[in-house]
Amino acid sequence: MKYFSWYLMILSIVMLALFGCKKNDINENRFLYYEAISTQTEVIKVKFIEWATTDRPGFITEENYNAKKNDTTLVNYCFYLDTKNNDIQNFSAKNIEELNDGKTIELTGRYFKTKKFDDIFPYKESNTYSFKPKDGYFTVFVYESIK
């Protein structure tokens, strides 16, 4: 009985090491299909667009939205969001409210393109991604921080 607490502690450390490494490996492998578009980190103001169909990318820069909002090519300027930082994977309630109210939030990150997403791409379970861009590449902004 005296060694039981040591056993539990060692078992916990081993389990954390095994499953913690597995999660990091999966997270890193998620980005294997991404090809960089941006050569350096950018700060962009992002708006959210809710389309009638759920397979469209729902984010656009404020600048592109203002320039193309009445244009039939608007969807070509939209992109998906992703992050390597698990701590900021989900937006705060305040950020969600701002996006739903048509306001912008600022994100820091880089643009990537991909022809396919992996099985755990954010929100994949609720979107089919049957939308195909004209050039065959989906645009993804991988953000590192939210301002």
Backbone as JSON Lines, residues from 0, in Angstrom:
{"i":0,"aa":"M","n":[0.83,-1.19,0.0],"ca":[0.0,0.0,0.0],"c":[0.87,1.25,0.0]}
{"i":1,"aa":"K","n":[2.04,1.13,0.63],"ca":[2.94,2.27,0.74],"c":[3.45,2.71,-0.63]}
{"i":2,"aa":"Y","n":[3.57,1.78,-1.56],"ca":[4.1,2.09,-2.89],"c":[3.0,2.43,-3.89]}
{"i":3,"aa":"F","n":[1.76,2.31,-3.48],"ca":[0.65,2.54,-4.39],"c":[0.63,3.97,-4.91]}
{"i":4,"aa":"S","n":[0.87,4.96,-4.05],"ca":[0.87,6.36,-4.5],"c":[2.0,6.62,-5.48]}
{"i":5,"aa":"W","n":[3.16,5.98,-5.25],"ca":[4.28,6.12,-6.2],"c":[3.9,5.5,-7.54]}
{"i":6,"aa":"Y","n":[3.25,4.36,-7.46],"ca":[2.82,3.68,-8.68],"c":[1.87,4.57,-9.49]}
{"i":7,"aa":"L","n":[0.89,5.16,-8.82],"ca":[-0.06,6.05,-9.5],"c":[0.64,7.26,-10.1]}
{"i":8,"aa":"M","n":[1.59,7.84,-9.37],"ca":[2.3,9.0,-9.88],"c":[3.12,8.63,-11.12]}
{"i":9,"aa":"I","n":[3.82,7.52,-11.08],"ca":[4.63,7.08,-12.23],"c":[3.72,6.74,-13.4]}
{"i":10,"aa":"L","n":[2.62,6.06,-13.16],"ca":[1.66,5.74,-14.21],"c":[1.11,7.01,-14.85]}
{"i":11,"aa":"S","n":[0.79,8.01,-14.04],"ca":[0.28,9.28,-14.56],"c":[1.3,9.97,-15.46]}
{"i":12,"aa":"I","n":[2.55,9.98,-15.03],"ca":[3.61,10.61,-15.82],"c":[3.79,9.88,-17.15]}
{"i":13,"aa":"V","n":[3.8,8.56,-17.11],"ca":[3.96,7.77,-18.34],"c":[2.78,8.01,-19.28]}
{"i":14,"aa":"M","n":[1.57,8.02,-18.76],"ca":[0.39,8.25,-19.6],"c":[0.41,9.64,-20.2]}
{"i":15,"aa":"L","n":[0.79,10.63,-19.41],"ca":[0.87,12.0,-19.9],"c":[1.91,12.1,-21.01]}
{"i":16,"aa":"A","n":[3.05,11.47,-20.8],"ca":[4.11,11.5,-21.82],"c":[3.65,10.83,-23.11]}
{"i":17,"aa":"L","n":[3.01,9.69,-22.99],"ca":[2.56,8.97,-24.19],"c":[1.47,9.73,-24.93]}
{"i":18,"aa":"F","n":[0.44,10.12,-24.22],"ca":[-0.67,10.79,-24.88],"c":[-0.36,12.23,-25.22]}
{"i":19,"aa":"G","n":[0.45,12.91,-24.43],"ca":[0.86,14.28,-24.74],"c":[1.68,14.33,-26.01]}
{"i":20,"aa":"C","n":[2.62,13.43,-26.19],"ca":[3.44,13.38,-27.4],"c":[2.58,13.02,-28.6]}
{"i":21,"aa":"K","n":[1.66,12.1,-28.42],"ca":[0.78,11.7,-29.51],"c":[-0.02,12.89,-30.01]}
{"i":22,"aa":"K","n":[-0.56,13.7,-29.1],"ca":[-1.35,14.86,-29.48],"c":[-0.49,15.86,-30.25]}
{"i":23,"aa":"N","n":[0.74,16.12,-29.8],"ca":[1.62,17.04,-30.51],"c":[1.98,16.52,-31.89]}
{"i":24,"aa":"D","n":[2.23,15.21,-32.0],"ca":[2.54,14.63,-33.3],"c":[1.37,14.8,-34.26]}
{"i":25,"aa":"I","n":[0.17,14.54,-33.77],"ca":[-1.02,14.69,-34.6],"c":[-1.17,16.15,-35.01]}
{"i":26,"aa":"N","n":[-0.99,17.07,-34.07],"ca":[-1.13,18.49,-34.37],"c":[-0.12,18.93,-35.43]}
{"i":27,"aa":"E","n":[1.13,18.48,-35.31],"ca":[2.15,18.85,-36.3],"c":[1.84,18.23,-37.66]}
{"i":28,"aa":"N","n":[1.38,16.98,-37.67],"ca":[1.06,16.32,-38.93],"c":[-0.13,16.95,-39.64]}
{"i":29,"aa":"R","n":[-0.96,17.65,-38.9],"ca":[-2.12,18.31,-39.49],"c":[-1.72,19.31,-40.56]}
{"i":30,"aa":"F","n":[-0.55,19.85,-40.48],"ca":[-0.15,20.94,-41.37],"c":[0.75,20.46,-42.51]}
{"i":31,"aa":"L","n":[0.87,19.16,-42.7],"ca":[1.71,18.62,-43.77],"c":[1.22,19.01,-45.16]}
{"i":32,"aa":"Y","n":[-0.08,19.17,-45.33],"ca":[-0.65,19.48,-46.65],"c":[-0.59,20.98,-46.98]}
{"i":33,"aa":"Y","n":[-0.23,21.8,-46.02],"ca":[-0.24,23.24,-46.23],"c":[1.03,23.71,-46.94]}
{"i":34,"aa":"E","n":[0.86,24.58,-47.93],"ca":[1.98,25.23,-48.61],"c":[1.91,26.72,-48.29]}
{"i":35,"aa":"A","n":[3.02,27.3,-47.88],"ca":[3.04,28.71,-47.48],"c":[2.78,29.63,-48.67]}
{"i":36,"aa":"I","n":[1.95,30.62,-48.44],"ca":[1.74,31.71,-49.4],"c":[2.48,32.94,-48.88]}
{"i":37,"aa":"S","n":[2.28,33.24,-47.59],"ca":[2.93,34.39,-46.95],"c":[4.4,34.07,-46.7]}
{"i":38,"aa":"T","n":[5.24,35.07,-46.92],"ca":[6.65,34.9,-46.61],"c":[6.98,35.37,-45.21]}
{"i":39,"aa":"Q","n":[6.07,36.17,-44.63],"ca":[6.28,36.65,-43.28],"c":[4.95,36.8,-42.56]}
{"i":40,"aa":"T","n":[5.01,36.95,-41.26],"ca":[3.82,37.09,-40.44],"c":[3.09,38.39,-40.78]}
{"i":41,"aa":"E","n":[1.77,38.3,-40.83],"ca":[0.93,39.45,-41.14],"c":[-0.08,39.67,-40.02]}
{"i":42,"aa":"V","n":[-0.56,40.91,-39.9],"ca":[-1.67,41.23,-39.02],"c":[-2.82,41.63,-39.92]}
{"i":43,"aa":"I","n":[-3.93,40.9,-39.8],"ca":[-5.08,41.19,-40.66],"c":[-6.33,41.41,-39.81]}
{"i":44,"aa":"K","n":[-7.25,42.22,-40.35],"ca":[-8.56,42.42,-39.74],"c":[-9.52,41.51,-40.48]}
{"i":45,"aa":"V","n":[-10.18,40.64,-39.72],"ca":[-11.02,39.59,-40.28],"c":[-12.49,39.84,-39.98]}
{"i":46,"aa":"K","n":[-13.34,39.6,-40.98],"ca":[-14.79,39.61,-40.83],"c":[-15.29,38.2,-41.07]}
{"i":47,"aa":"F","n":[-16.46,37.91,-40.53],"ca":[-17.09,36.61,-40.72],"c":[-18.28,36.76,-41.65]}
{"i":48,"aa":"I","n":[-18.39,35.85,-42.61],"ca":[-19.53,35.83,-43.53],"c":[-20.24,34.49,-43.35]}
{"i":49,"aa":"E","n":[-21.53,34.55,-43.13],"ca":[-22.31,33.31,-43.03],"c":[-23.04,33.11,-44.35]}
{"i":50,"aa":"W","n":[-22.64,32.08,-45.08],"ca":[-23.22,31.78,-46.38],"c":[-24.48,30.93,-46.21]}
{"i":51,"aa":"A","n":[-25.31,30.92,-47.24],"ca":[-26.52,30.09,-47.23],"c":[-26.14,28.6,-47.2]}
{"i":52,"aa":"T","n":[-25.01,28.26,-47.83],"ca":[-24.51,26.88,-47.79],"c":[-23.3,26.85,-46.87]}
{"i":53,"aa":"T","n":[-23.16,25.76,-46.13],"ca":[-22.11,25.71,-45.1],"c":[-20.75,25.3,-45.61]}
{"i":54,"aa":"D","n":[-20.61,25.03,-46.9],"ca":[-19.32,24.56,-47.39],"c":[-18.41,25.68,-47.9]}
{"i":55,"aa":"R","n":[-18.8,26.9,-47.7],"ca":[-18.01,28.03,-48.16],"c":[-17.06,28.51,-47.05]}
{"i":56,"aa":"P","n":[-15.88,29.0,-47.42],"ca":[-15.01,29.6,-46.4],"c":[-15.7,30.84,-45.85]}
{"i":57,"aa":"G","n":[-15.63,31.02,-44.54],"ca":[-16.44,32.06,-43.91],"c":[-15.7,33.29,-43.43]}
{"i":58,"aa":"F","n":[-14.43,33.44,-43.78],"ca":[-13.68,34.6,-43.28],"c":[-13.08,35.36,-44.45]}
{"i":59,"aa":"I","n":[-13.0,36.67,-44.27],"ca":[-12.47,37.55,-45.31],"c":[-11.83,38.75,-44.62]}
{"i":60,"aa":"T","n":[-10.81,39.31,-45.25],"ca":[-10.22,40.52,-44.66],"c":[-11.19,41.68,-44.83]}
{"i":61,"aa":"E","n":[-11.13,42.62,-43.93],"ca":[-12.0,43.79,-44.0],"c":[-11.79,44.53,-45.32]}
{"i":62,"aa":"E","n":[-10.55,44.64,-45.73],"ca":[-10.22,45.34,-46.98],"c":[-10.88,44.67,-48.19]}
{"i":63,"aa":"N","n":[-10.77,43.36,-48.3],"ca":[-11.39,42.65,-49.42],"c":[-12.91,42.69,-49.35]}
{"i":64,"aa":"Y","n":[-13.44,42.62,-48.14],"ca":[-14.89,42.69,-47.99],"c":[-15.41,44.03,-48.48]}
{"i":65,"aa":"N","n":[-14.77,45.1,-48.07],"ca":[-15.22,46.43,-48.49],"c":[-15.1,46.63,-50.0]}
{"i":66,"aa":"A","n":[-14.08,46.03,-50.61],"ca":[-13.87,46.17,-52.05],"c":[-14.78,45.26,-52.87]}
{"i":67,"aa":"K","n":[-15.16,44.09,-52.34],"ca":[-15.86,43.07,-53.13],"c":[-17.24,42.7,-52.62]}
{"i":68,"aa":"K","n":[-17.76,43.4,-51.63],"ca":[-19.02,42.97,-51.0],"c":[-20.2,42.9,-51.95]}
{"i":69,"aa":"N","n":[-20.2,43.67,-53.02],"ca":[-21.3,43.62,-53.98],"c":[-20.89,42.91,-55.27]}
{"i":70,"aa":"D","n":[-19.83,42.16,-55.22],"ca":[-19.27,41.48,-56.38],"c":[-19.55,39.98,-56.29]}
{"i":71,"aa":"T","n":[-19.84,39.35,-57.42],"ca":[-20.12,37.92,-57.43],"c":[-18.87,37.09,-57.13]}
{"i":72,"aa":"T","n":[-17.69,37.69,-57.16],"ca":[-16.45,36.96,-56.88],"c":[-16.05,37.03,-55.41]}
{"i":73,"aa":"L","n":[-16.92,37.52,-54.56],"ca":[-16.6,37.68,-53.13],"c":[-16.05,36.4,-52.51]}
{"i":74,"aa":"V","n":[-16.65,35.27,-52.82],"ca":[-16.23,34.0,-52.22],"c":[-14.78,33.67,-52.55]}
{"i":75,"aa":"N","n":[-14.28,34.13,-53.67],"ca":[-12.89,33.87,-54.06],"c":[-11.89,34.57,-53.15]}
{"i":76,"aa":"Y","n":[-12.34,35.53,-52.37],"ca":[-11.47,36.27,-51.46],"c":[-11.59,35.78,-50.02]}
{"i":77,"aa":"C","n":[-12.45,34.8,-49.81],"ca":[-12.67,34.25,-48.47],"c":[-11.69,33.11,-48.19]}
{"i":78,"aa":"F","n":[-11.51,32.81,-46.91],"ca":[-10.56,31.79,-46.51],"c":[-11.03,31.11,-45.23]}
{"i":79,"aa":"Y","n":[-10.38,30.01,-44.91],"ca":[-10.62,29.3,-43.66],"c":[-9.58,29.75,-42.64]}
{"i":80,"aa":"L","n":[-9.88,29.51,-41.36],"ca":[-8.94,29.81,-40.29],"c":[-8.47,28.51,-39.65]}
{"i":81,"aa":"D","n":[-7.23,28.5,-39.2],"ca":[-6.66,27.37,-38.49],"c":[-5.57,27.92,-37.58]}
{"i":82,"aa":"T","n":[-5.14,27.14,-36.62],"ca":[-4.06,27.57,-35.74],"c":[-3.28,26.35,-35.25]}
{"i":83,"aa":"K","n":[-2.02,26.56,-34.98],"ca":[-1.18,25.52,-34.38],"c":[-1.2,25.62,-32.86]}
{"i":84,"aa":"N","n":[-1.76,26.71,-32.35],"ca":[-1.77,26.98,-30.93],"c":[-3.08,26.5,-30.3]}
{"i":85,"aa":"N","n":[-3.03,25.39,-29.6],"ca":[-4.24,24.83,-29.0],"c":[-4.87,25.76,-27.97]}
{"i":86,"aa":"D","n":[-4.08,26.65,-27.38],"ca":[-4.61,27.56,-26.36],"c":[-5.56,28.59,-26.93]}
{"i":87,"aa":"I","n":[-5.45,28.88,-28.23],"ca":[-6.33,29.9,-28.83],"c":[-7.19,29.3,-29.94]}
{"i":88,"aa":"Q","n":[-7.35,27.98,-29.94],"ca":[-8.14,27.3,-30.98],"c":[-9.56,27.87,-31.05]}
{"i":89,"aa":"N","n":[-10.17,28.09,-29.91],"ca":[-11.52,28.62,-29.88],"c":[-11.5,30.1,-29.56]}
{"i":90,"aa":"F","n":[-12.31,30.86,-30.27],"ca":[-12.41,32.29,-30.0],"c":[-13.14,32.52,-28.68]}
{"i":91,"aa":"S","n":[-12.85,33.65,-28.06],"ca":[-13.55,34.02,-26.83],"c":[-14.99,34.42,-27.19]}
{"i":92,"aa":"A","n":[-15.84,34.45,-26.2],"ca":[-17.23,34.86,-26.41],"c":[-17.29,36.28,-26.98]}
{"i":93,"aa":"K","n":[-16.4,37.14,-26.51],"ca":[-16.35,38.52,-27.01],"c":[-16.0,38.56,-28.5]}
{"i":94,"aa":"N","n":[-15.0,37.77,-28.91],"ca":[-14.62,37.73,-30.32],"c":[-15.74,37.17,-31.19]}
{"i":95,"aa":"I","n":[-16.4,36.13,-30.71],"ca":[-17.51,35.55,-31.46],"c":[-18.63,36.57,-31.62]}
{"i":96,"aa":"E","n":[-18.94,37.28,-30.55],"ca":[-19.99,38.29,-30.61],"c":[-19.63,39.39,-31.61]}
{"i":97,"aa":"E","n":[-18.38,39.85,-31.58],"ca":[-17.94,40.88,-32.52],"c":[-18.07,40.4,-33.97]}
{"i":98,"aa":"L","n":[-17.64,39.17,-34.24],"ca":[-17.74,38.63,-35.59],"c":[-19.2,38.49,-36.02]}
{"i":99,"aa":"N","n":[-20.05,38.01,-35.13],"ca":[-21.47,37.86,-35.47],"c":[-22.17,39.19,-35.66]}
{"i":100,"aa":"D","n":[-21.66,40.25,-35.03],"ca":[-22.23,41.59,-35.18],"c":[-21.67,42.32,-36.4]}
{"i":101,"aa":"G","n":[-20.85,41.63,-37.22],"ca":[-20.3,42.25,-38.42],"c":[-19.05,43.06,-38.19]}
{"i":102,"aa":"K","n":[-18.51,43.0,-36.98],"ca":[-17.28,43.71,-36.68],"c":[-16.08,42.85,-37.04]}
{"i":103,"aa":"T","n":[-14.89,43.41,-36.87],"ca":[-13.68,42.67,-37.2],"c":[-12.91,42.32,-35.93]}
{"i":104,"aa":"I","n":[-12.07,41.3,-36.05],"ca":[-11.07,41.02,-35.03],"c":[-9.73,40.97,-35.74]}
{"i":105,"aa":"E","n":[-8.66,41.25,-35.01],"ca":[-7.32,41.23,-35.6],"c":[-6.62,39.92,-35.26]}
{"i":106,"aa":"L","n":[-6.06,39.32,-36.3],"ca":[-5.32,38.07,-36.14],"c":[-3.91,38.26,-36.69]}
{"i":107,"aa":"T","n":[-2.96,37.61,-36.06],"ca":[-1.58,37.61,-36.53],"c":[-1.27,36.2,-37.01]}
{"i":108,"aa":"G","n":[-0.7,36.08,-38.2],"ca":[-0.37,34.76,-38.72],"c":[0.11,34.82,-40.15]}
{"i":109,"aa":"R","n":[-0.05,33.7,-40.86],"ca":[0.42,33.59,-42.24],"c":[-0.62,32.85,-43.09]}
{"i":110,"aa":"Y","n":[-0.64,33.18,-44.38],"ca":[-1.51,32.52,-45.33],"c":[-0.85,31.25,-45.87]}
{"i":111,"aa":"F","n":[-1.69,30.22,-46.04],"ca":[-1.26,28.97,-46.64],"c":[-2.3,28.55,-47.66]}
{"i":112,"aa":"K","n":[-1.93,27.62,-48.52],"ca":[-2.9,27.03,-49.44],"c":[-2.79,25.51,-49.32]}
{"i":113,"aa":"T","n":[-3.9,24.84,-49.61],"ca":[-3.92,23.38,-49.53],"c":[-4.96,22.85,-50.5]}
{"i":114,"aa":"K","n":[-4.71,21.67,-51.01],"ca":[-5.7,21.01,-51.87],"c":[-6.62,20.12,-51.07]}
{"i":115,"aa":"K","n":[-6.2,19.75,-49.84],"ca":[-7.06,18.91,-49.0],"c":[-6.79,19.19,-47.53]}
{"i":116,"aa":"F","n":[-7.8,18.86,-46.73],"ca":[-7.69,19.0,-45.29],"c":[-7.57,17.61,-44.67]}
{"i":117,"aa":"D","n":[-6.97,17.55,-43.5],"ca":[-6.9,16.28,-42.8],"c":[-8.22,16.01,-42.07]}
{"i":118,"aa":"D","n":[-8.3,14.87,-41.42],"ca":[-9.56,14.47,-40.77],"c":[-9.91,15.29,-39.55]}
{"i":119,"aa":"I","n":[-8.95,16.0,-38.96],"ca":[-9.26,16.76,-37.75],"c":[-9.18,18.26,-37.96]}
{"i":120,"aa":"F","n":[-9.25,18.7,-39.23],"ca":[-9.28,20.14,-39.5],"c":[-10.42,20.76,-38.7]}
{"i":121,"aa":"P","n":[-10.18,21.9,-38.08],"ca":[-11.23,22.52,-37.24],"c":[-12.56,22.63,-37.97]}
{"i":122,"aa":"Y","n":[-13.59,22.24,-37.28],"ca":[-14.97,22.33,-37.74],"c":[-15.27,21.38,-38.9]}
{"i":123,"aa":"K","n":[-14.36,20.44,-39.2],"ca":[-14.59,19.5,-40.31],"c":[-15.87,18.7,-40.08]}
{"i":124,"aa":"E","n":[-16.15,18.37,-38.82],"ca":[-17.32,17.54,-38.54],"c":[-18.62,18.26,-38.87]}
{"i":125,"aa":"S","n":[-18.62,19.59,-38.93],"ca":[-19.85,20.31,-39.22],"c":[-19.87,20.88,-40.63]}
{"i":126,"aa":"N","n":[-18.81,20.71,-41.39],"ca":[-18.75,21.21,-42.76],"c":[-18.26,20.12,-43.7]}
{"i":127,"aa":"T","n":[-18.82,20.09,-44.88],"ca":[-18.45,19.06,-45.85],"c":[-17.28,19.49,-46.72]}
{"i":128,"aa":"Y","n":[-17.03,20.76,-46.85],"ca":[-15.96,21.3,-47.71],"c":[-16.07,20.77,-49.13]}
{"i":129,"aa":"S","n":[-17.3,20.69,-49.64],"ca":[-17.48,20.29,-51.03],"c":[-17.21,21.47,-51.97]}
{"i":130,"aa":"F","n":[-17.12,22.67,-51.42],"ca":[-16.78,23.85,-52.22],"c":[-15.38,23.68,-52.79]}
{"i":131,"aa":"K","n":[-15.25,23.91,-54.06],"ca":[-13.94,23.81,-54.72],"c":[-13.57,25.16,-55.32]}
{"i":132,"aa":"P","n":[-12.48,25.74,-54.87],"ca":[-12.05,27.02,-55.45],"c":[-11.6,26.82,-56.9]}
{"i":133,"aa":"K","n":[-11.62,27.91,-57.67],"ca":[-11.3,27.83,-59.09],"c":[-9.91,27.26,-59.35]}
{"i":134,"aa":"D","n":[-8.93,27.65,-58.54],"ca":[-7.55,27.18,-58.78],"c":[-7.27,25.84,-58.11]}
{"i":135,"aa":"G","n":[-8.27,25.27,-57.42],"ca":[-8.1,23.98,-56.77],"c":[-7.49,24.04,-55.38]}
{"i":136,"aa":"Y","n":[-7.09,25.21,-54.92],"ca":[-6.46,25.37,-53.61],"c":[-7.39,26.13,-52.67]}
{"i":137,"aa":"F","n":[-7.54,25.59,-51.47],"ca":[-8.23,26.32,-50.4],"c":[-7.22,27.26,-49.76]}
{"i":138,"aa":"T","n":[-7.64,28.44,-49.41],"ca":[-6.77,29.38,-48.7],"c":[-7.08,29.27,-47.21]}
{"i":139,"aa":"V","n":[-6.03,29.19,-46.41],"ca":[-6.16,29.06,-44.96],"c":[-5.23,30.08,-44.32]}
{"i":140,"aa":"F","n":[-5.77,30.85,-43.38],"ca":[-4.94,31.75,-42.59],"c":[-4.67,31.04,-41.27]}
{"i":141,"aa":"V","n":[-3.4,30.71,-41.01],"ca":[-3.01,30.04,-39.78],"c":[-2.59,31.13,-38.8]}
{"i":142,"aa":"Y","n":[-3.45,31.39,-37.82],"ca":[-3.19,32.49,-36.9],"c":[-2.4,32.02,-35.68]}
{"i":143,"aa":"E","n":[-1.56,32.93,-35.21],"ca":[-0.71,32.68,-34.05],"c":[-1.21,33.41,-32.81]}
{"i":144,"aa":"S","n":[-1.92,34.52,-33.05],"ca":[-2.46,35.28,-31.92],"c":[-3.69,36.05,-32.36]}
{"i":145,"aa":"I","n":[-4.51,36.39,-31.36],"ca":[-5.71,37.17,-31.55],"c":[-5.54,38.45,-30.76]}
{"i":146,"aa":"K","n":[-5.77,39.58,-31.4],"ca":[-5.63,40.86,-30.69],"c":[-6.96,41.35,-30.21]}
